[in-house]
Amino acid sequence: MKEVLSRLKKMAEPARHRFQQAGEEGIPLRLRFFLFLAVLVLTIFLGFIAILLLAGTFTAGLSETERFFENELARISDEISEQYGQLSLQTVELAEKLSRDIEQQSSSMGIFPSQLGEHPYMLEEIIAAECDELLLALQLAKSSGVFFILDATINPALVNAANSKAGLYIKNMEPNVISATSPNIIMLRGFPAISRKKSLPLHAQWQLEFDVSDAPYYHRPMEAARANPGLPLSRLYFWSAALRLPDTSEEIMLCSAPLIDSKGHIFGVCGFEISAMLFKLSHSMDSGSYKHLFCLLSPLAGDTIELEHSFIAGGYAARIASAEVNRLQVSKQRRHLYSYRQDKDHKFLGLHTDIQLYPRDSVFADQRWIVTAMVPEADILVSVTRLNIILFSSLTLLVIIGVIVSFNLGNRLFIKPISQGFNIIKSSDLDAAPKVKVPEIDALIDHLALRNRELAERARQENLSLDTLNRFLEKTRELTPAEREVFKLYGEGLTAKEIAARLYLSINTIKTHSKRIYSKLEVSSREEIILYTTLLREMGKEIN
Amino acid sequence: MQFSRLVAFIVLLSLALAIMPGCSGRSGDPIILTLWHNYGGQLKETMDELIDEFNETVGAREGIIISVTSISGSAAIHEKLTMAANEEPGAPALPDITIAYPKTALLLAEKGLLANLDELFTPVELSAYVPQFLQEGRIKDGALYVFPTAKSTEVLFLNRTIFDRFASETGVSIDDLRTFEGIARVAALYYDWTDAQTPAVKSDGKAFFMSDSLFNYALVGCQQLGADLLKGNTINFSSPEYARVWESYFKPAAMGHAAIYNGYATDLFKTGEIICSTGSTAGIMFFSPTVTYPDNTTEPAEPAILPYPVFEGGKKAAIQRGAGMCIIKSTEEKEKLAAVFLKWFTRPENNLRFVASTGYLPVTVEAYGDIMSRELETISDENIKNLLSACRKMQQEYEFVIPPLFEGIDQLQEKYESSFKGIASSCR
């Protein structure tokens, strides 16, 4: 440890020395220049950051996210709209077809379809006759199931007979796989005899009849048809929110339309199913940089999304609907994004748009459905922060490069010629010195050279050649420190007495020094010393 | 010199700072692994819970999201995997992890689509699993391609409610169902008994029994009698043991005492058309708690689960069934992460949770052994508890038969079953 410290100390020594020197001798030109540049560039940098802040560049990540959400939402809502719109149309077509077929078959048996409840023994035959129609409809639709329910039960004597309705429900367990050879079709509700005849296995949760005690897909379109006689089927179909049929484990959405005979009697419903899995597989999200991006299709009540009534698709595999809080609170954010809050730990950001599941004049047109594209809030924060770090790092890098380049350029174009000029000035032969190509410095050197020439001329006039002066200068270097001290004071014009007083020495000692000084410098008087010293000083030469 | 070094250092540091945020994204970008499984119906909830838990714990830590993109029956998954392996038009893209029976896995492995699991698990890790289960997954050149996640065997299912009514009137006993010969005798009595319920209608007796897999019935039957069903890649119809096995099922089937049906016995249980069957332990989840009759009246159905029956004088043997999980070949990283999921999924505590609510058997030595006997009493589902207790008994007393695996076994099996049913139907 000690060794490391001493090594560090050693390494820092030159810098310490330089600072100490700067303290004693002032800051060197090079350092001054560097500091000046650093302050200048830093000021520009801060100004630039301020401008970027005002211009909103640091929230560019957020804007990009918003644009991404807008695009993804537009794409996914178009897809969903098309899928649901297509199934709505197919539901209406199926309802028209089944209404006609069942009416025909019933009348061939001598009854109206609405009288089937009174003739339960006819149900199996009538339902079996429509099985092929349902299988065909299922094959043509991008749907995971097809069904029809008649307002009749096989056994009116049973306790729950009022809520038990006969019908047929066929599911395609693999709606995403096109397999003509062995489509995975099974029967969820209906007579076992039909399943045997058509080789359709029974679903694990098969039941003979539908339990409609809590079945909006059954009651709502029928009630709507009763309340609006004469309204076409295209204005009466109904989309149920995500639900589970009694005793089943799969979440589904159902589109159902009433079955109405030519006399206007309503005798059941029919429709298609979209399973949660089909929805998930049909609407994969292009998650881009957001791996947790997902979309929801949900009915919107006020500002609340009920997760258990929604379908989810996307990379976010955790079933958010299974969390303790089963709803999302929608609220607007400062920017375009919305916040969808589940609880204090689960918050999502995204965008939603309304989706039109019904014609404007449909009985159910007031139901509001939305498609939402969202990600966990933390993901957006991470993404935006990451972008900003990249931006900030790039700017910092630019600044550093800027300082280095400008310092190098400044050094070459500014500091170097000045130092060169100083060296020339310090040299003895200014006339022979090269040009530094900085006009101001070259002019100064010329001026000093001229001055030297004038001084030389003056010395010559006073019988002193430049050589004599230089020789004198050389000889001063032979003086002892004590003699030099006395010589310096002579040069300043002090008398021997004054020098003795200044140096706290006796006059005799000064005289002894003087003698030696005179001898060494080959002069004969104090005045002579003063003359030489003045001439040398005027020439800019220091006597050390 | 020193100054230029400093400059270079600053530039490099700045570059690193600028680039780092872009690279550090890995931990924030989890890998989504798609999964196909056949745990539908009531099994789905258990599977969903386990997958959610994985995604929220180990998955969140390791950057893995398991996304289920198909839940369908094993036959449907086999069909899809075959389509995808053959790149047929309309076939879905292969998932990252899929459940598959060895026969399906072999097809995928032959095409080089499966990851060799020996490279993803250490020998020490593999030593934690029941060796026979691992052996079943070594389908090509001794390499492990099918990872045991939940296995099954065949047991005898019985609608106890109806059987007790029948037994009290005819004097048959549940012990009669220990042997296939006993089952045939009881089936004849049951047909007569049900026929007698409606004196006005002649010959409307009901079938008593059905085997979900006639091929397994013959395979295990021959083993019990000390012979092999197969000679090379074909069935050896000429052995006296096979003749006995054939007789035991064909006669009841031709007489209507045993059902002939192209589906699972549970369909017929639902409507009370049979009351006894042999089939996979996993079938327990498909048993309806009620029987629904044609007039929509229902009756509760309490199931009883008994060890697989044995031919009189034969040794106790039963089939070892159950699909395993395969990892589809992709990137090294994805394969490693898929293995992380499989390890977590088969950890004794998770394996037992799955087993406790599904009717499958655990796959690790620890879970299969002590823990299962210890935890058996804590299982709340009575049916599962009875099932596992029957399996424990079988584990101690039975020999398990691994189904043969060779190219064409699927077709052979299918042909055998359809021919058998066809002949039996024509004799009715």
Boltz contact constraints between the chains, C-beta under 6 A:
constraints:
  - contact:
      token1: [A, 154]
      token2: [B, 296]
      max_distance: 6.0
  - contact:
      token1: [A, 155]
      token2: [B, 295]
      max_distance: 6.0
  - contact:
      token1: [A, 155]
      token2: [B, 296]
      max_distance: 6.0
  - contact:
      token1: [A, 173]
      token2: [B, 72]
      max_distance: 6.0
  - contact:
      token1: [A, 174]
      token2: [B, 72]
      max_distance: 6.0
  - contact:
      token1: [A, 174]
      token2: [B, 76]
      max_distance: 6.0
  - contact:
      token1: [A, 177]
      token2: [B, 80]
      max_distance: 6.0
  - contact:
      token1: [A, 177]
      token2: [B, 92]
      max_distance: 6.0
  - contact:
      token1: [A, 178]
      token2: [B, 90]
      max_distance: 6.0
  - contact:
      token1: [A, 182]
      token2: [B, 79]
      max_distance: 6.0
  - contact:
      token1: [A, 184]
      token2: [B, 72]
      max_distance: 6.0
  - contact:
      token1: [A, 184]
      token2: [B, 76]
      max_distance: 6.0
  - contact:
      token1: [A, 192]
      token2: [B, 271]
      max_distance: 6.0
  - contact:
      token1: [A, 201]
      token2: [B, 263]
      max_distance: 6.0
  - contact:
      token1: [A, 202]
      token2: [B, 267]
      max_distance: 6.0
  - contact:
      token1: [A, 204]
      token2: [B, 41]
      max_distance: 6.0
  - contact:
      token1: [A, 204]
      token2: [B, 286]
      max_distance: 6.0
  - contact:
      token1: [A, 208]
      token2: [B, 292]
      max_distance: 6.0
  - contact:
      token1: [A, 208]
      token2: [B, 296]
      max_distance: 6.0
  - contact:
      token1: [A, 209]
      token2: [B, 296]
      max_distance: 6.0
  - contact:
      token1: [A, 249]
      token2: [B, 44]
      max_distance: 6.0
  - contact:
      token1: [A, 249]
      token2: [B, 45]
      max_distance: 6.0
  - contact:
      token1: [A, 291]
      token2: [B, 29]
      max_distance: 6.0
  - contact:
      token1: [A, 291]
      token2: [B, 30]
      max_distance: 6.0
  - contact:
      token1: [A, 315]
      token2: [B, 32]
      max_distance: 6.0
  - contact:
      token1: [A, 317]
      token2: [B, 55]
      max_distance: 6.0
  - contact:
      token1: [A, 317]
      token2: [B, 65]
      max_distance: 6.0
  - contact:
      token1: [A, 317]
      token2: [B, 67]
      max_distance: 6.0
  - contact:
      token1: [A, 318]
      token2: [B, 52]
      max_distance: 6.0
  - contact:
      token1: [A, 318]
      token2: [B, 55]
      max_distance: 6.0
  - contact:
      token1: [A, 382]
      token2: [B, 28]
      max_distance: 6.0
  - contact:
      token1: [A, 386]
      token2: [B, 21]
      max_distance: 6.0
  - contact:
      token1: [A, 389]
      token2: [B, 21]
      max_distance: 6.0
  - contact:
      token1: [A, 390]
      token2: [B, 21]
      max_distance: 6.0
  - contact:
      token1: [A, 393]
      token2: [B, 17]
      max_distance: 6.0
  - contact:
      token1: [A, 393]
      token2: [B, 18]
      max_distance: 6.0
  - contact:
      token1: [A, 394]
      token2: [B, 18]
      max_distance: 6.0
  - contact:
      token1: [A, 396]
      token2: [B, 14]
      max_distance: 6.0
  - contact:
      token1: [A, 397]
      token2: [B, 14]
      max_distance: 6.0
  - contact:
      token1: [A, 397]
      token2: [B, 18]
      max_distance: 6.0
  - contact:
      token1: [A, 400]
      token2: [B, 10]
      max_distance: 6.0
  - contact:
      token1: [A, 400]
      token2: [B, 14]
      max_distance: 6.0
  - contact:
      token1: [A, 404]
      token2: [B, 7]
      max_distance: 6.0
